[in-house]
Amino acid sequence: CACACAAAAAAAAAGAAADLRRALAEDRDASLGRGSSLSWDALRVSELDREAASVTSAAEDLFGRIRDAVERTLRSAARVLEEEEHYDAAALDGGRRFVVDPEALESVWLAFSCSVSTASTEVNEASSKSAALPKDFVSRCLQTLNDELAMELFLPLADAAAEDDKLVSATVEVRNRNEVVFIWRAVEEISQVIDEPSGEPPAEPSSSDASERCAVALATALQNALDFCGQHMRLAGRPVIAKDLLSSTWEAVAAATQSRWFDDDNRALGSSSSTIQPRLSDDAVVRLCAAESVAASLGASPAPPAAGPVELAAFERERRAAEAVVADELEEASKVVEEGERDRATARAGTGSRSRSNAAGSNENNVDAVSAESVADAAFFEYVGGNERLQTECPYANAPCLPFPDCLVSVSAARLSGLVAATLFRASSLRRRAAAEGQIKKSESAVQNEQNVSPAFLRALELESLTTEKAACDILEYWRAVLPALRRPGGQGDAAAAIAAGGYAAAATFRNDAYFLCSRFISAAYAFGFCESAAEDGDVSSPGDVSSRNEKEPGQPRHPNVMWVIPPLLRLGDETLDALVYEASREIDAETAAFGDVFARGLDRRDDADEATRAVRRARRCLGSAIFALHECLPELVARTHVASLLRRYANDVLRRVFASTDVSLDACDAARETLREAFAEEGILPFDRAYSSAPLEARREASKKQFAAILEKMPSDCGELWRKGQAAGGLFDASLGDIGDGIEDGRWARLGFEPGEIRALLLAVFEDSHRRREVLEMLA
């Protein structure tokens, strides 16, 4: 090529001039040519300077001609093919053409090879010492070609697909060694295919399919365009030139692609329509990223491990998709929780036959006739689709659940457990599908499936499964965090205190909800393979068994352990129950203390007697409400423990304050007796059961009395003995010295649980000093 020869000649001339200057500077006797030398004495300095100036002037003149030749060559070697240059009229098909001369471009790049662009940092030391085209000239040439490639090839190609929703196609036509044409066209998708039998256009494709095809077509066209630049424009292997020539253009193309298919609002570029565009498939995203990888191989986009703009947008898309999965699950969870807080409906869990009165809310909202497990199962199949095949084949349908004790559970918690199980089911299905597809792709018989099982599809499945697993745990975490805030919007105190402040029944039900959610979560986790049994993890005595197990279950993934979410939830349930008992104990202590203060002053005045009675009634009301809620809501063994502690606390506190009195007049004995009889009466301590709301008042009182007696019967023996001791304490204030003495002799008071010190304190407080009192006191001694 003439341009290449001229460039070589210019470089040779410039090299000669440079060698001459270097010879003069380094060594006066330096050699100026092969076999010839210049003696310093024979050649004057002025003659050498004139010779060097002459060579330099000639080189500069030659460089000027070379620059003009390079510019002309570059303009003619890469240009848009105008319509009048087409070979025939049939070529006018609406396509656009960009023609290049590979050989001419090769000569230009050779001329640029000794130069570097203003943006490049790759400076070659050897080339920097030799002659080179000016950097500003090289930059200007590359910028001109960059603008032409951007405005005539890449940007119209991207805009046609991203803005106009057209299908683009690109082909390369090699006419001869000095002429290669890149041809691209954009057509309306609906007009591409005509139904041949009827002659009618096909039905308009869905927006999802149309967007998908536009993206795939653009990715293919861009990859062809970049291959055209690398192979026929001879940019392959020249990353410095390719970077200056294509980097800004690719950034604009990537921005158009990102705005059309990856942005948050997913709106079409330049479109006034607010229609949200459908989500691309993972294969389409991979095709767009593959085009960017070609750009990276040329040097137009950051090379690995750095990520280009399209790949960064794809990563951001995956992150948003993962957040959307979690957000959708949490949104559904919030609906269930808010509905539950509004209705406060309850259901009975377990298989017990205890009373099913509605302790936690209004009777119309109680759905105890339907078990909590049934509500949870119905919610599960509702969230996963609920078809009959799934109900029979799903492992969850036949998986053994942990036995749950009879207790009261909120309907919202039961529905939430179904949502959690459905989320785990979807996560397990995705993971198993990804493992199975991976096995298919690795198998030798899967050659024909390579197009259907792409790495991007597998990666998307794995990412979605991980996100869905996280969403299942996040649902429980959301419930654990949001319930205390809803129960106490002010945010005062810790979570357990906030729940306990909502009432005894609500707190007890919350504790059951926490345990029920954990139980159902564990059952679902085991059913769907999220937990490995001890045999699978620890039994390695037979390596053959392990290998055979792996052979029997190809593609079965080992799920991560998701049980980390269980302990915090159980701990909050236990803390809430402790807060409930603490709050009830605090209120009971406050009322019994008020009773003790009045009793210590003596009950001579009627106002004091009435005040003591009111304090006892308040303490009984608090005790009865707590006992009723604990007994109706909690599992029997748990309820028995906490009810017994409250009964002991109340009875011991009342009796301790009664026997601590030092002076009780005879007139006050009647009031003390009546107060103690009411304090330990079995009737009236429990709230009326709503099941008897239509019954007469006497029937309701009798039912309440029987219910308390039944509860007392189930308590540890010391609780019943302590309650009977309280009932007998009132009789001591009505007994004479003789009756008391007889009870001491026959051991009646000891059998009732009275300590000698308590009888002695009563004798000293009620009876005046006398010979008979001293005799009874001696009997105690």
NORLINMO-V117446 format. One record per residue. N is the residue number from 1. RES is the residue in three letters. SS is DSSP state (alpha for helix, beta for strand, coil for the rest). BURIAL is # if it has 24 or more other C-alpha atoms within 12 Angstrom, else .. Layout:
n res ss burial
N RES SS BURIAL
N RES SS BURIAL
This chain:
n res ss burial
1 CYS coil .
2 ALA alpha .
3 CYS alpha #
4 ALA alpha #
5 CYS alpha .
6 ALA alpha #
7 ALA alpha #
8 ALA alpha #
9 ALA alpha #
10 ALA alpha #
11 ALA alpha #
12 ALA alpha .
13 ALA alpha #
14 ALA alpha #
15 GLY alpha #
16 ALA alpha #
17 ALA alpha #
18 ALA alpha #
19 ASP alpha #
20 LEU alpha #
21 ARG alpha #
22 ARG alpha .
23 ALA alpha #
24 LEU alpha #
25 ALA alpha .
26 GLU alpha .
27 ASP coil .
28 ARG coil .
29 ASP coil .
30 ALA coil .
31 SER beta .
32 LEU beta #
33 GLY beta .
34 ARG coil .
35 GLY coil .
36 SER beta .
37 SER beta .
38 LEU coil .
39 SER coil .
40 TRP coil .
41 ASP coil .
42 ALA coil .
43 LEU coil .
44 ARG coil .
45 VAL alpha .
46 SER alpha .
47 GLU alpha .
48 LEU alpha #
49 ASP alpha .
50 ARG alpha .
51 GLU alpha .
52 ALA alpha #
53 ALA alpha .
54 SER alpha .
55 VAL alpha #
56 THR alpha #
57 SER alpha .
58 ALA alpha .
59 ALA alpha #
60 GLU alpha #
61 ASP alpha .
62 LEU alpha #
63 PHE alpha #
64 GLY alpha .
65 ARG alpha .
66 ILE alpha #
67 ARG alpha #
68 ASP alpha .
69 ALA alpha #
70 VAL alpha #
71 GLU alpha #
72 ARG alpha .
73 THR alpha #
74 LEU alpha #
75 ARG alpha #
76 SER alpha #
77 ALA alpha #
78 ALA beta #
79 ARG beta #
80 VAL beta #
81 LEU coil #
82 GLU coil .
83 GLU alpha .
84 GLU alpha .
85 GLU alpha .
86 HIS coil .
87 TYR coil .
88 ASP coil .
89 ALA alpha .
90 ALA alpha .
91 ALA alpha .
92 LEU coil .
93 ASP coil .
94 GLY coil .
95 GLY coil #
96 ARG beta #
97 ARG beta #
98 PHE beta #
99 VAL beta #
100 VAL beta #
101 ASP coil #
102 PRO alpha #
103 GLU alpha #
104 ALA alpha #
105 LEU alpha #
106 GLU alpha #
107 SER alpha #
108 VAL alpha #
109 TRP alpha #
110 LEU alpha #
111 ALA alpha #
112 PHE alpha #
113 SER coil #
114 CYS coil #
115 SER coil #
116 VAL coil #
117 SER coil #
118 THR coil .
119 ALA coil .
120 SER coil .
121 THR coil .
122 GLU coil .
123 VAL coil .
124 ASN coil .
125 GLU alpha .
126 ALA alpha .
127 SER alpha .
128 SER alpha .
129 LYS alpha .
130 SER coil .
131 ALA coil #
132 ALA coil #
133 LEU coil #
134 PRO coil #
135 LYS alpha #
136 ASP alpha .
137 PHE alpha #
138 VAL alpha #
139 SER alpha #
140 ARG alpha .
141 CYS alpha #
142 LEU alpha #
143 GLN alpha #
144 THR alpha .
145 LEU alpha #
146 ASN alpha #
147 ASP alpha #
148 GLU alpha #
149 LEU alpha #
150 ALA alpha #
151 MET alpha #
152 GLU alpha #
153 LEU alpha #
154 PHE alpha #
155 LEU alpha #
156 PRO alpha #
157 LEU alpha #
158 ALA alpha #
159 ASP alpha #
160 ALA alpha #
161 ALA alpha #
162 ALA alpha #
163 GLU coil #
164 ASP coil #
165 ASP coil #
166 LYS coil #
167 LEU beta #
168 VAL beta #
169 SER beta #
170 ALA beta #
171 THR beta #
172 VAL beta #
173 GLU beta .
174 VAL beta .
175 ARG beta .
176 ASN beta .
177 ARG coil .
178 ASN coil .
179 GLU beta #
180 VAL beta #
181 VAL beta #
182 PHE beta #
183 ILE beta #
184 TRP beta #
185 ARG beta #
186 ALA beta #
187 VAL beta #
188 GLU coil .
189 GLU alpha #
190 ILE alpha .
191 SER alpha .
192 GLN coil .
193 VAL coil .
194 ILE beta .
195 ASP coil .
196 GLU coil .
197 PRO coil .
198 SER coil .
199 GLY coil .
200 GLU coil .
201 PRO beta .
202 PRO coil .
203 ALA coil .
204 GLU coil .
205 PRO coil .
206 SER coil .
207 SER alpha .
208 SER alpha .
209 ASP alpha .
210 ALA alpha #
211 SER alpha #
212 GLU alpha #
213 ARG alpha #
214 CYS alpha #
215 ALA alpha #
216 VAL alpha #
217 ALA alpha #
218 LEU alpha #
219 ALA alpha #
220 THR alpha #
221 ALA alpha #
222 LEU alpha #
223 GLN alpha #
224 ASN alpha #
225 ALA alpha #
226 LEU alpha #
227 ASP alpha #
228 PHE alpha #
229 CYS alpha #
230 GLY alpha #
231 GLN alpha #
232 HIS coil #
233 MET coil #
234 ARG coil #
235 LEU coil #
236 ALA coil #
237 GLY coil .
238 ARG coil #
239 PRO alpha #
240 VAL alpha #
241 ILE alpha #
242 ALA alpha #
243 LYS alpha #
244 ASP alpha #
245 LEU alpha #
246 LEU alpha #
247 SER alpha #
248 SER alpha #
249 THR alpha #
250 TRP alpha #
251 GLU alpha #
252 ALA alpha #
253 VAL alpha #
254 ALA alpha #
255 ALA alpha #
256 ALA alpha #
257 THR alpha #
258 GLN alpha #
259 SER alpha #
260 ARG alpha #
261 TRP alpha #
262 PHE coil #
263 ASP coil #
264 ASP coil .
265 ASP coil .
266 ASN coil #
267 ARG coil #
268 ALA coil #
269 LEU coil #
270 GLY coil .
271 SER coil .
272 SER coil .
273 SER coil .
274 SER coil .
275 THR coil .
276 ILE coil .
277 GLN coil #
278 PRO coil #
279 ARG coil #
280 LEU coil #
281 SER coil #
282 ASP alpha #
283 ASP alpha #
284 ALA alpha #
285 VAL alpha #
286 VAL alpha #
287 ARG alpha #
288 LEU alpha #
289 CYS alpha #
290 ALA alpha #
291 ALA alpha #
292 GLU alpha #
293 SER alpha #
294 VAL alpha #
295 ALA alpha #
296 ALA alpha #
297 SER alpha #
298 LEU alpha #
299 GLY coil #
300 ALA coil #
301 SER coil #
302 PRO coil #
303 ALA coil .
304 PRO coil .
305 PRO coil .
306 ALA coil .
307 ALA coil .
308 GLY coil #
309 PRO alpha #
310 VAL alpha #
311 GLU alpha #
312 LEU alpha #
313 ALA alpha #
314 ALA alpha #
315 PHE alpha #
316 GLU alpha .
317 ARG alpha #
318 GLU alpha #
319 ARG alpha .
320 ARG alpha .
321 ALA alpha #
322 ALA alpha #
323 GLU alpha .
324 ALA alpha .
325 VAL alpha #
326 VAL alpha #
327 ALA alpha .
328 ASP alpha .
329 GLU alpha #
330 LEU alpha #
331 GLU alpha .
332 GLU alpha #
333 ALA alpha #
334 SER alpha #
335 LYS alpha .
336 VAL alpha #
337 VAL alpha #
338 GLU alpha #
339 GLU alpha .
340 GLY alpha #
341 GLU alpha #
342 ARG alpha .
343 ASP alpha .
344 ARG coil #
345 ALA coil #
346 THR beta #
347 ALA beta #
348 ARG beta #
349 ALA beta #
350 GLY coil #
351 THR coil .
352 GLY coil .
353 SER coil .
354 ARG coil #
355 SER coil #
356 ARG coil #
357 SER coil #
358 ASN coil #
359 ALA coil #
360 ALA coil #
361 GLY coil #
362 SER coil .
363 ASN alpha .
364 GLU alpha .
365 ASN alpha #
366 ASN beta #
367 VAL beta #
368 ASP beta #
369 ALA beta #
370 VAL beta #
371 SER beta #
372 ALA alpha #
373 GLU alpha #
374 SER alpha #
375 VAL alpha #
376 ALA alpha #
377 ASP alpha #
378 ALA alpha #
379 ALA alpha #
380 PHE alpha #
381 PHE alpha #
382 GLU alpha .
383 TYR alpha #
384 VAL alpha #
385 GLY coil .
386 GLY coil .
387 ASN coil .
388 GLU alpha .
389 ARG alpha .
390 LEU alpha .
391 GLN alpha .
392 THR alpha .
393 GLU alpha .
394 CYS coil #
395 PRO alpha #
396 TYR alpha #
397 ALA alpha #
398 ASN alpha .
399 ALA coil .
400 PRO coil .
401 CYS coil .
402 LEU coil .
403 PRO coil .
404 PHE coil #
405 PRO coil #
406 ASP coil #
407 CYS beta #
408 LEU beta #
409 VAL beta #
410 SER beta #
411 VAL alpha #
412 SER alpha #
413 ALA alpha #
414 ALA alpha #
415 ARG alpha #
416 LEU alpha #
417 SER alpha #
418 GLY alpha #
419 LEU alpha #
420 VAL alpha #
421 ALA alpha #
422 ALA alpha #
423 THR alpha #
424 LEU alpha #
425 PHE alpha #
426 ARG alpha #
427 ALA alpha #
428 SER alpha #
429 SER alpha #
430 LEU alpha #
431 ARG alpha #
432 ARG alpha #
433 ARG alpha #
434 ALA alpha #
435 ALA alpha #
436 ALA alpha .
437 GLU alpha #
438 GLY alpha #
439 GLN alpha .
440 ILE alpha .
441 LYS alpha #
442 LYS alpha .
443 SER coil .
444 GLU alpha .
445 SER alpha .
446 ALA alpha .
447 VAL alpha .
448 GLN alpha .
449 ASN alpha .
450 GLU coil .
451 GLN coil .
452 ASN coil .
453 VAL coil #
454 SER coil #
455 PRO alpha .
456 ALA alpha #
457 PHE alpha #
458 LEU alpha #
459 ARG alpha #
460 ALA alpha #
461 LEU alpha #
462 GLU alpha #
463 LEU alpha #
464 GLU alpha #
465 SER alpha #
466 LEU alpha #
467 THR alpha #
468 THR alpha #
469 GLU alpha #
470 LYS alpha #
471 ALA alpha #
472 ALA alpha #
473 CYS alpha #
474 ASP alpha #
475 ILE alpha #
476 LEU alpha #
477 GLU alpha #
478 TYR alpha #
479 TRP alpha #
480 ARG alpha #
481 ALA alpha #
482 VAL alpha #
483 LEU alpha #
484 PRO alpha #
485 ALA alpha #
486 LEU alpha #
487 ARG alpha #
488 ARG coil .
489 PRO coil .
490 GLY coil .
491 GLY coil .
492 GLN coil .
493 GLY coil .
494 ASP coil .
495 ALA alpha #
496 ALA alpha #
497 ALA alpha #
498 ALA alpha #
499 ILE alpha #
500 ALA alpha #
501 ALA coil #
502 GLY coil #
503 GLY coil #
504 TYR alpha #
505 ALA alpha #
506 ALA alpha #
507 ALA alpha #
508 ALA alpha #
509 THR alpha #
510 PHE alpha #
511 ARG alpha #
512 ASN alpha #
513 ASP alpha #
514 ALA alpha #
515 TYR alpha #
516 PHE alpha #
517 LEU alpha #
518 CYS alpha #
519 SER alpha #
520 ARG alpha #
521 PHE alpha #
522 ILE alpha #
523 SER alpha #
524 ALA alpha #
525 ALA alpha #
526 TYR alpha #
527 ALA alpha #
528 PHE coil #
529 GLY coil #
530 PHE coil #
531 CYS coil #
532 GLU coil .
533 SER coil .
534 ALA alpha .
535 ALA alpha .
536 GLU alpha .
537 ASP alpha .
538 GLY alpha .
539 ASP coil .
540 VAL coil .
541 SER coil .
542 SER coil .
543 PRO alpha .
544 GLY alpha .
545 ASP alpha .
546 VAL alpha .
547 SER alpha .
548 SER alpha .
549 ARG alpha .
550 ASN alpha .
551 GLU alpha .
552 LYS alpha .
553 GLU coil .
554 PRO coil .
555 GLY coil .
556 GLN coil #
557 PRO coil #
558 ARG coil .
559 HIS coil #
560 PRO coil .
561 ASN coil .
562 VAL coil #
563 MET coil #
564 TRP alpha .
565 VAL alpha #
566 ILE alpha #
567 PRO alpha .
568 PRO alpha .
569 LEU alpha #
570 LEU alpha #
571 ARG alpha .
572 LEU alpha #
573 GLY alpha #
574 ASP alpha #
575 GLU alpha #
576 THR alpha #
577 LEU alpha #
578 ASP alpha #
579 ALA alpha #
580 LEU alpha #
581 VAL alpha #
582 TYR alpha #
583 GLU alpha #
584 ALA alpha #
585 SER alpha #
586 ARG alpha .
587 GLU alpha #
588 ILE alpha #
589 ASP alpha #
590 ALA alpha #
591 GLU alpha #
592 THR alpha #
593 ALA alpha #
594 ALA alpha #
595 PHE alpha #
596 GLY alpha #
597 ASP alpha #
598 VAL alpha #
599 PHE alpha #
600 ALA alpha #
601 ARG alpha #
602 GLY coil #
603 LEU coil #
604 ASP coil #
605 ARG coil .
606 ARG alpha .
607 ASP alpha .
608 ASP alpha #
609 ALA alpha #
610 ASP alpha .
611 GLU alpha #
612 ALA alpha #
613 THR alpha #
614 ARG alpha .
615 ALA alpha #
616 VAL alpha #
617 ARG alpha #
618 ARG alpha #
619 ALA alpha #
620 ARG alpha #
621 ARG alpha #
622 CYS alpha #
623 LEU alpha #
624 GLY alpha #
625 SER alpha #
626 ALA alpha #
627 ILE alpha #
628 PHE alpha #
629 ALA alpha #
630 LEU alpha #
631 HIS alpha #
632 GLU alpha #
633 CYS alpha #
634 LEU coil #
635 PRO coil #
636 GLU alpha #
637 LEU alpha .
638 VAL alpha #
639 ALA alpha #
640 ARG alpha #
641 THR alpha #
642 HIS alpha #
643 VAL alpha #
644 ALA alpha #
645 SER alpha #
646 LEU alpha #
647 LEU alpha #
648 ARG alpha #
649 ARG alpha #
650 TYR alpha #
651 ALA alpha #
652 ASN alpha #
653 ASP alpha #
654 VAL alpha #
655 LEU alpha #
656 ARG alpha #
657 ARG alpha #
658 VAL alpha #
659 PHE alpha #
660 ALA coil #
661 SER coil #
662 THR coil .
663 ASP coil #
664 VAL coil #
665 SER coil #
666 LEU alpha .
667 ASP alpha .
668 ALA alpha #
669 CYS alpha #
670 ASP alpha #
671 ALA alpha #
672 ALA alpha #
673 ARG alpha #
674 GLU alpha #
675 THR alpha #
676 LEU alpha #
677 ARG alpha #
678 GLU alpha #
679 ALA alpha #
680 PHE coil #
681 ALA coil #
682 GLU coil #
683 GLU coil #
684 GLY coil #
685 ILE coil #
686 LEU coil #
687 PRO coil #
688 PHE coil #
689 ASP coil #
690 ARG alpha #
691 ALA alpha .
692 TYR alpha .
693 SER coil .
694 SER coil .
695 ALA coil .
696 PRO coil .
697 LEU alpha .
698 GLU alpha .
699 ALA alpha .
700 ARG alpha .
701 ARG alpha #
702 GLU alpha .
703 ALA alpha #
704 SER alpha #
705 LYS alpha #
706 LYS alpha .
707 GLN alpha #
708 PHE alpha #
709 ALA alpha #
710 ALA alpha .
711 ILE alpha #
712 LEU alpha #
713 GLU alpha .
714 LYS alpha .
715 MET coil #
716 PRO coil .
717 SER alpha .
718 ASP alpha .
719 CYS alpha #
720 GLY alpha #
721 GLU alpha #
722 LEU alpha #
723 TRP alpha #
724 ARG alpha #
725 LYS alpha #
726 GLY alpha #
727 GLN alpha #
728 ALA alpha #
729 ALA alpha #
730 GLY alpha #
731 GLY alpha #
732 LEU alpha #
733 PHE coil #
734 ASP coil #
735 ALA coil #
736 SER coil .
737 LEU alpha #
738 GLY alpha .
739 ASP alpha .
740 ILE alpha #
741 GLY alpha #
742 ASP alpha .
743 GLY alpha #
744 ILE alpha #
745 GLU alpha .
746 ASP alpha .
747 GLY coil .
748 ARG alpha .
749 TRP alpha #
750 ALA alpha .
751 ARG alpha .
752 LEU coil #
753 GLY coil #
754 PHE coil #
755 GLU coil #
756 PRO alpha #
757 GLY alpha .
758 GLU alpha #
759 ILE alpha #
760 ARG alpha #
761 ALA alpha #
762 LEU alpha #
763 LEU alpha #
764 LEU alpha #
765 ALA alpha #
766 VAL alpha #
767 PHE coil #
768 GLU coil .
769 ASP coil .
770 SER coil .
771 HIS alpha .
772 ARG alpha .
773 ARG alpha #
774 ARG alpha .
775 GLU alpha .
776 VAL alpha #
777 LEU alpha #
778 GLU alpha .
779 MET alpha .
780 LEU alpha #
781 ALA coil .
